[in-house]
Every structure is written in structure tokens, then in C-alpha cells.
Amino acid sequence: MRSVVISREVILTASRTMLREKGWAAINMRSVAAQCGVAVGSLYNYFSSKTELVAATVESVWEEIFRLPTDFPGEERFCRCIEWLYGSMQQGNQRYPGFLTLHAMGFTTGNGKLEGRRMMERIQGELRDALCQVLQQDGQVRQDVFDSRLTREGFVGLVFSMLLSALLRGEKSCEPLISVIHRILYLPPDESN
């Protein structure tokens, strides 16, 4: 009998495909094993339970949606990054229908709920850290914007919350948020000379 070579990434790719095509209910050890063409026992070499498999699938979707490019133009870099991020979130929500909504509302139950929340907080924390770096590197941000009451971290957290809220409301664009960010961070064109 020929053994099938499988990897964690192959399993997660199969899980993401099933999530896109059939939704969360389709993801379990047996169905993912069948999708991969392996015995169920093979999956247990990588994931100890369905909860662990689902958590890893969620994490891989978050990482796919929120992988920030590093090549934003220097001009109004933070605003461009936020526009890109909102577009990426919209595409992710189309690619994985209802994923962000369900995850934001705590789709996991039982033992997986705490693990899912920790994983979501970790990934969102990494994203907020990356956004803070983009903000720090934006040479056009006014020098007097941030102080002890309005920190970069606090500002990024607020912006990220507003992005998620706009997405959950089904907003087509984040233009109102971009306008607010622009007014807070940058000098008006006639004052920047």
C-alpha cells in the first residue's frame, strides 16, 4: 500500500477550501481527511482534535486576510495602508462568506471559545503592531498629534475597531474613516509648505 505524504499546510489548505465552499459545519476530522485523501489518523499527527483543527484554520484565514504588504508609497502611508486593509478585509469576507462576522461574534463554542479568542487577539495584536510601525514610518504625520492621552497604539486600536465595525455594517468603502484619519494626522495642503 502506497502512503500519502501530507503536511500541515496541505491540511489547512483543504480546510480553507471546505470553509469557502461549504461553511464551518463541513469542517471536521473525517471530512478534511477525505478532502486530503488520507486516513483520519493521519490528521491526528498534526491536530489533536477538531477544535485544534478549526482554530488552526481560523488562524490561517486571518493570516491570509491580514498579510500587510511592505511597499506602501511614502506619501500618506498610513491612510493608504488602511484603505488597503479594508479592501483586503472585504475580499476576505467575500472569499470566506460570513467568516469575519462569525468570528467577531465568537463562532466557537465550548472549549474552543477561549482558544479561538486568544488566537484572534494574538493575530489582531500583531496586525495592530504592524499598523503602529506603518504610522511611525509615515513621515507626513504631524509632530503634535500624539501625546500621553492619544498614543499611536490607542489611535491604531480605535482605527482597527472602526474598520471592523464598518465591515460588519457592510459599508462599501471606508472613505469617511480615511477622511477623519487624514484630518487628524496630516497638515492641510496649504499649511504643509
C-alpha positions in Angstrom: 0.0 0.0 0.0 1.3 3.4 -1.0 1.4 6.0 1.7 0.2 9.5 1.0 2.5 12.4 2.0 0.7 15.1 3.8 1.7 18.3 5.6 0.1 20.8 8.0 -0.2 23.3 5.1 -2.0 20.8 2.8 -4.5 20.1 5.6 -5.1 23.8 6.2 -5.5 24.5 2.5 -8.1 21.7 2.3 -9.9 23.2 5.4 -9.9 26.7 3.9 -11.3 25.3 0.7 -14.1 23.5 2.6 -14.8 26.6 4.6 -15.2 28.7 1.4 -17.3 26.1 -0.4 -19.4 24.5 2.4 -19.1 26.7 5.5 -18.0 25.9 9.1 -20.3 22.9 9.5 -18.3 21.0 6.9 -15.0 21.1 8.8 -14.4 18.0 10.9 -11.6 15.5 11.1 -13.3 13.0 8.8 -14.3 15.4 6.1 -10.9 17.1 6.0 -9.1 13.8 5.8 -11.4 12.8 2.9 -10.6 16.1 1.2 -6.9 15.4 1.6 -7.2 11.8 0.5 -5.8 10.4 3.7 -7.0 8.3 6.7 -8.4 10.3 9.7 -5.5 9.1 11.8 -3.1 11.0 9.6 -4.7 14.3 10.7 -4.1 13.4 14.3 -0.4 13.6 13.7 -0.9 17.4 13.1 -4.0 18.2 15.2 -5.1 16.6 18.4 -8.8 17.5 17.9 -11.4 19.1 15.8 -11.1 22.2 18.0 -7.4 22.4 17.3 -8.0 21.9 13.5 -10.7 24.6 13.4 -8.5 27.1 15.4 -5.6 26.5 13.0 -7.9 27.0 10.1 -9.2 30.3 11.6 -5.7 31.4 12.2 -4.6 30.6 8.6 -7.6 32.6 7.3 -6.8 35.6 9.5 -3.2 35.5 8.3 -4.3 35.3 4.6 -6.6 38.3 5.0 -4.3 40.4 7.1 -0.9 39.9 5.5 0.3 43.5 5.1 2.4 44.4 2.1 5.6 46.3 2.9 5.7 48.5 -0.2 3.2 51.3 0.6 4.2 54.6 -1.0 5.7 57.1 1.3 3.0 59.8 0.8 0.2 59.4 3.4 1.4 55.9 4.0 -0.9 55.2 6.9 -4.0 56.2 5.0 -3.0 54.0 2.1 -2.4 51.1 4.4 -5.8 51.5 6.0 -7.5 51.6 2.6 -5.6 48.5 1.5 -6.5 46.7 4.8 -10.2 47.5 4.4 -10.1 46.2 0.8 -8.4 43.1 2.0 -11.0 42.6 4.7 -13.8 42.9 2.1 -12.1 40.4 -0.2 -11.6 38.0 2.7 -15.3 38.4 3.7 -16.3 37.6 0.1 -13.8 34.7 -0.2 -14.9 33.3 3.2 -18.6 34.4 3.4 -19.5 35.4 6.9 -16.1 34.5 8.4 -15.3 37.9 9.9 -18.9 38.3 11.2 -19.0 34.9 12.8 -15.5 35.2 14.2 -16.2 38.7 15.6 -19.3 37.3 17.3 -17.5 34.3 18.8 -18.4 31.5 16.5 -16.5 28.9 18.5 -18.3 27.1 21.4 -17.2 25.2 24.5 -13.5 24.6 25.0 -12.6 26.2 21.6 -14.1 29.5 22.5 -11.2 30.6 24.8 -8.6 29.3 22.4 -10.3 31.0 19.5 -10.4 34.3 21.3 -6.7 34.1 22.3 -5.7 33.3 18.8 -7.8 36.1 17.4 -6.4 38.6 19.9 -2.8 37.5 19.1 -3.3 37.9 15.3 -5.1 41.2 15.7 -2.3 42.3 18.1 0.3 41.5 15.5 -1.7 43.5 12.9 -2.1 46.5 15.3 1.7 46.4 15.9 2.3 46.4 12.2 0.0 49.3 11.7 1.8 51.2 14.5 5.0 50.7 12.6 3.4 52.0 9.4 2.2 55.0 11.3 5.6 55.6 12.9 7.3 55.4 9.4 4.8 57.9 7.8 6.9 61.0 7.5 3.9 63.2 6.8 2.2 62.7 10.1 2.1 66.0 12.1 4.5 66.0 15.0 2.0 67.3 17.5 -0.7 64.6 17.0 0.3 62.1 19.7 0.7 62.6 23.4 0.0 60.7 26.6 -3.7 60.9 26.1 -3.7 59.9 22.4 -0.9 57.4 21.8 -0.1 55.7 18.5 -1.3 52.4 19.9 -4.6 53.9 21.1 -5.2 55.6 17.8 -4.4 52.4 15.8 -6.7 50.4 18.1 -9.5 52.9 17.5 -9.0 52.8 13.7 -8.9 49.0 13.7 -12.2 48.8 15.7 -13.8 51.3 13.3 -12.6 49.2 10.3 -14.2 46.0 11.7 -17.4 47.9 12.6 -17.7 49.3 9.0 -17.1 45.8 7.6 -19.8 44.3 9.8 -22.2 47.0 8.8 -21.5 46.2 5.1 -20.0 49.6 4.2 -18.8 49.6 0.6 -15.9 52.0 1.5 -14.0 53.3 4.5 -13.8 56.7 2.9 -15.4 58.5 5.9 -12.8 56.9 8.2 -10.0 57.8 5.8 -11.2 61.4 5.8 -11.1 61.5 9.6 -7.7 59.9 9.8 -6.4 62.4 7.2 -7.7 65.4 9.1 -6.1 64.2 12.4 -2.7 63.1 11.1 -1.8 65.4 8.2 -1.5 69.2 7.8 -3.9 70.7 5.3 -2.2 71.1 1.9 -1.9 74.9 2.2 -0.2 74.6 5.6 2.3 71.9 4.7 4.5 74.2 2.6 
